[in-house]
Amino acid sequence: MDRISLILVIIGAINWGLIALFQFDLVASLFGGQDAFLSRLVYGLVGLAGLYCITLLFRERERSRT
């Protein structure tokens, strides 16, 4: 679950970077516009993944044995 969430957050970050730099929404262009169901689904999944990734900040890390 952690990896899937991180992948979705990275996709969202890349999309926002493209919007900021080039005014190009990759998700909307791939799935038929911002109002298309698939685009809204991807936006929603990225948002949920971002909320889930907040939990990564508060987890204790395992200590590596050396």
C-alpha positions in Angstrom: 0.0 0.0 0.0 2.9 2.4 0.8 4.5 2.0 -2.6 1.2 2.4 -4.5 0.5 5.6 -2.6 4.0 6.9 -3.1 3.7 6.2 -6.9 0.4 8.0 -7.1 1.8 11.0 -5.1 4.8 11.1 -7.5 2.4 11.1 -10.5 0.5 14.0 -8.9 3.7 15.9 -8.2 4.8 15.5 -11.8 1.4 16.6 -13.1 1.5 19.7 -10.9 5.0 20.5 -12.0 3.9 20.3 -15.7 0.9 22.5 -14.9 3.2 25.1 -13.2 5.9 25.1 -15.8 4.1 24.5 -19.1 0.4 24.9 -18.3 -0.1 21.3 -19.4 -2.3 18.9 -17.5 -1.0 15.5 -18.4 -3.8 13.6 -16.6 -6.5 15.6 -18.3 -4.9 15.2 -21.7 -4.6 11.4 -21.2 -8.1 10.8 -20.0 -10.3 13.3 -21.9 -10.2 16.6 -20.0 -10.5 17.7 -16.4 -14.2 16.9 -16.2 -13.9 13.4 -17.6 -14.7 10.6 -15.2 -11.3 8.9 -15.5 -9.5 12.2 -14.9 -11.6 12.8 -11.8 -10.9 9.3 -10.6 -7.1 9.8 -11.0 -7.3 13.1 -9.2 -9.3 11.5 -6.4 -6.9 8.6 -6.1 -3.9 10.9 -6.0 -5.6 13.0 -3.3 -6.3 9.9 -1.2 -2.8 8.7 -1.7 -1.5 12.0 -0.4 -3.6 11.7 2.7 -2.4 8.2 3.2 1.2 9.3 2.9 0.8 11.6 5.8 0.9 8.5 8.0 4.4 7.8 6.7 5.6 10.8 8.6 4.6 9.4 11.9 5.7 5.8 11.6 8.7 4.6 13.4 11.5 3.4 11.2 13.0 0.0 11.6 16.5 0.1 12.8 18.9 -1.7 10.5 21.2 -4.3 12.1 24.9 -3.9 11.3 
